[in-house]
Amino acid sequence: MTKPPTMAEMAASGQTPEILFWVGCASSFDERAQRITRAICGILQHTGVNFAVLGTEESCTGDPAKRAGNEFLFQMQAIANIGVLNAYQVKKIVTGCPHCFNTLKNEYPGLGGNYEVIHHSQLIQQLIDEGKLRAEGGESFKGKKITFHDPCYLGRANDVYEAPRKTLELLDADLVEMKRCRANGLCCGAGGAQMFKEPERGRKDINVERVEEAMQTQRDIIATACPFCMTMIRDGVKSLEKEDTVTVLDIAELTARANGLKS
């Protein structure tokens, strides 16, 4: 994988990318989530998608501020981002994070930021449907049991359930659903700020409870599509001391591995 160009670099050479890849805070700074970012970039380059990133011009979408109730700070962050995006005449954005996806898609239009916004699971599904991604030349997942944890801001907030499962179908693996899945899925806790606090008195860590549900499926891999879910699920696995029996991977990583791409 080569370093992707920035919007500024492409603009300087008179080029306009088809897609802007909005990396997001977690996927920029968290070491584990950076591997997901590299997988997404690898897939885009492998399939010939003309894309760019904002690089140092990218700032937080403002989602954490809004969810915490600081509407003023959210709008300041959002308007600054919209100014950058509109200056580059961005039309289409793909995100690696459901929180960024939800905010850019549903919150920015009211402030003057009107873009086509898709999550990386949706883009991967499109590339599969177009025949540009096939599970060949890479790691085989045939016979593996995979269960998928639905990120709240991807599923319940935006009704995206089939795209990530389409990705898993490509792997020729066995998809085993947890008892609580899709619209009835159990939150990992990150979206409810459990990532930053102790559980309420007398209650088990919600991410541990979620991993226990995943363990009941007798899976080999827990798949997700959100960097925050990745942190929570991995921490739940560690709490149960199950690192030797279960692997946690993003669907972009699974797709990259199946196509022989390094991340």
C-alpha positions in Angstrom: 0.0 0.0 0.0 1.3 3.4 -0.9 0.5 6.6 1.0 -2.7 8.1 -0.3 -2.7 11.6 -1.7 -4.3 14.5 0.2 -7.0 16.7 -1.2 -4.5 19.6 -1.2 -2.0 17.6 -3.3 -4.6 16.6 -5.8 -6.0 20.1 -6.0 -2.5 21.5 -6.7 -2.2 19.2 -9.7 -5.7 20.0 -11.0 -7.2 16.6 -10.1 -10.4 15.8 -8.4 -10.8 12.5 -6.6 -13.9 10.4 -6.9 -14.1 9.8 -3.1 -12.8 11.5 0.0 -11.8 9.0 2.6 -12.7 10.5 6.0 -10.3 8.7 8.3 -11.7 9.9 11.7 -10.0 10.5 15.1 -10.0 6.9 16.4 -8.6 5.5 13.1 -6.0 8.2 13.0 -4.6 8.1 16.5 -5.5 4.6 17.9 -2.7 2.1 17.1 -5.1 -0.8 16.7 -7.6 1.2 14.6 -4.8 2.4 12.3 -4.7 -1.2 11.0 -8.3 -0.8 9.9 -7.4 2.5 8.1 -4.6 0.8 6.2 -6.9 -2.1 5.2 -9.5 0.4 3.8 -6.8 2.3 1.9 -5.4 -1.0 0.6 -8.8 -2.1 -0.7 -9.4 1.3 -2.4 -6.0 1.1 -4.1 -6.4 -2.5 -5.0 -9.7 -1.8 -6.8 -8.6 1.3 -8.5 -10.8 3.8 -6.7 -9.6 7.3 -7.1 -9.6 8.7 -3.6 -7.8 11.2 -1.3 -7.7 12.1 2.3 -7.7 15.5 4.1 -4.6 14.7 6.1 -3.8 17.4 8.6 -6.8 19.4 7.4 -9.2 16.8 8.8 -10.6 17.6 12.3 -13.1 15.8 14.6 -16.6 15.8 13.1 -17.9 17.1 16.4 -19.9 13.9 17.2 -18.5 13.5 20.8 -19.4 17.1 21.6 -22.9 16.8 20.3 -23.6 13.5 22.1 -22.3 15.1 25.3 -24.8 18.0 24.9 -22.4 20.7 23.8 -24.2 21.9 20.7 -22.2 25.1 20.4 -18.9 23.2 20.2 -20.3 20.7 17.8 -21.5 23.5 15.4 -18.1 25.2 15.6 -16.3 22.0 14.6 -18.9 21.1 12.0 -18.9 24.5 10.3 -15.1 24.5 10.2 -15.1 21.1 8.5 -17.8 22.0 6.1 -15.8 25.0 5.0 -12.8 22.8 4.2 -15.0 20.2 2.4 -16.9 22.8 0.4 -13.7 24.5 -0.6 -12.5 21.3 -2.2 -16.0 20.7 -3.7 -16.3 17.3 -2.1 -19.2 15.3 -3.4 -18.8 11.8 -2.0 -17.3 10.7 1.3 -16.5 7.2 2.7 -15.9 6.7 6.4 -14.3 4.0 8.5 -16.3 4.9 11.5 -20.1 4.7 12.0 -20.0 7.8 14.3 -18.4 9.9 11.6 -20.7 8.3 9.0 -23.8 9.2 11.0 -22.7 12.8 11.8 -21.6 13.7 8.3 -24.6 12.1 6.7 -27.4 13.2 9.1 -26.1 16.3 11.0 -24.0 18.2 8.5 -26.8 18.9 5.8 -28.6 21.3 8.2 -25.4 23.3 8.4 -24.6 23.5 4.7 -22.7 20.3 4.3 -24.5 18.2 1.7 -22.5 15.2 0.6 -23.1 11.6 -0.4 -21.8 9.7 2.6 -21.3 6.0 2.8 -19.7 3.6 5.3 -16.8 1.5 4.3 -19.0 -1.7 4.6 -21.3 -0.2 1.9 -18.4 0.6 -0.4 -17.0 -2.9 0.0 -20.4 -4.3 -0.8 -20.5 -2.2 -4.0 -17.0 -3.3 -5.0 -18.0 -7.0 -4.5 -21.2 -6.5 -6.5 -19.1 -4.9 -9.3 -16.8 -7.9 -9.3 -13.8 -5.9 -8.2 -13.3 -7.8 -4.9 -13.0 -11.5 -4.8 -11.7 -13.8 -2.1 -8.7 -15.2 -3.9 -5.0 -15.1 -3.5 -5.2 -14.4 0.2 -6.1 -15.9 3.5 -8.9 -18.5 3.4 -11.7 -18.3 5.8 -13.5 -21.3 4.5 -15.0 -23.3 7.4 -14.4 -20.5 9.9 -17.2 -19.4 12.1 -17.7 -15.7 12.2 -20.2 -13.7 14.3 -20.9 -10.0 13.5 -21.4 -7.3 16.1 -23.7 -4.6 14.7 -22.3 -1.1 15.5 -25.3 1.1 16.8 -24.6 4.1 14.6 -24.4 1.8 11.5 -27.4 -0.4 12.3 -30.1 1.1 14.4 -29.2 4.7 13.6 -28.9 4.2 9.8 -30.4 0.8 9.0 -27.3 -0.6 7.5 -27.3 -4.4 8.3 -26.8 -6.2 5.0 -23.6 -4.6 3.7 -21.3 -6.0 6.3 -22.9 -9.4 6.1 -22.5 -9.3 2.3 -18.8 -8.9 3.0 -18.7 -11.9 5.2 -20.5 -14.0 2.5 -17.5 -13.2 0.2 -15.2 -15.0 2.6 -17.1 -18.3 2.3 -17.2 -18.5 6.1 -20.1 -19.6 8.3 -21.9 -16.5 9.7 -23.4 -17.4 13.0 -25.6 -14.7 14.5 -25.7 -13.8 18.2 -29.1 -14.0 20.0 -29.2 -10.2 20.0 -28.3 -8.9 16.6 -29.4 -6.5 13.9 -32.0 -4.0 15.2 -32.0 -6.0 18.5 -28.2 -5.9 18.9 -26.6 -5.1 22.2 -24.5 -2.0 22.3 -20.8 -2.6 23.1 -21.0 0.5 25.4 -18.7 2.9 23.5 -21.6 5.0 22.1 -23.0 5.3 25.6 -19.7 6.6 27.0 -19.0 3.3 28.8 -15.6 3.4 27.1 -14.6 6.3 29.4 -16.2 5.3 32.7 -16.8 2.4 35.2 -20.1 0.5 35.0 -23.0 1.4 37.2 -22.9 -0.2 40.6 -24.0 -3.8 40.6 -23.8 -4.1 36.8 -21.4 -6.1 34.7 -19.3 -4.2 32.0 -21.6 -4.2 29.0 -18.7 -5.1 26.6 -18.0 -8.2 28.7 -21.7 -9.1 28.5 -21.6 -8.7 24.7 -18.5 -10.8 24.3 -20.1 -13.5 26.4 -22.9 -13.6 23.9 -20.5 -13.8 21.1 -18.7 -16.7 22.8 -22.0 -18.7 23.0 -21.9 -18.9 19.1 -18.8 -21.0 19.2 -17.2 -18.6 16.7 -13.6 -18.3 15.6 -13.8 -14.6 14.8 -15.8 -11.7 16.1 -16.2 -9.2 13.3 -17.3 -5.6 13.6 -17.2 -2.4 11.5 -16.3 0.4 14.0 -13.1 1.4 15.7 -14.8 2.0 19.0 -16.6 -1.3 18.9 -13.2 -2.9 18.1 -11.7 -1.4 21.4 -14.7 -2.5 23.5 -14.9 -6.0 22.1 -11.2 -6.6 22.4 -11.2 -5.4 26.0 -14.1 -7.7 26.7 -12.1 -10.6 25.2 -9.1 -9.7 27.4 -11.3 -9.5 30.5 -12.5 -13.0 29.9 -9.0 -14.1 29.1 -10.1 -15.5 25.7 -7.4 -14.0 23.5 -6.1 -17.5 22.6 -9.5 -18.7 21.3 -11.1 -15.7 19.5 -9.9 -13.1 17.1 -11.5 -9.7 16.7 -11.3 -8.1 13.2 -12.9 -5.3 11.2 -14.7 -6.4 8.0 -12.1 -4.3 6.1 -9.3 -6.4 7.6 -11.1 -9.6 6.7 -11.7 -8.4 3.1 -8.1 -7.3 2.8 -6.7 -10.6 4.1 -9.0 -12.6 1.8 -7.7 -10.6 -1.2 -4.1 -11.0 -0.2 -3.6 -7.3 0.8 -1.3 -6.3 3.5 -2.5 -3.8 6.1 
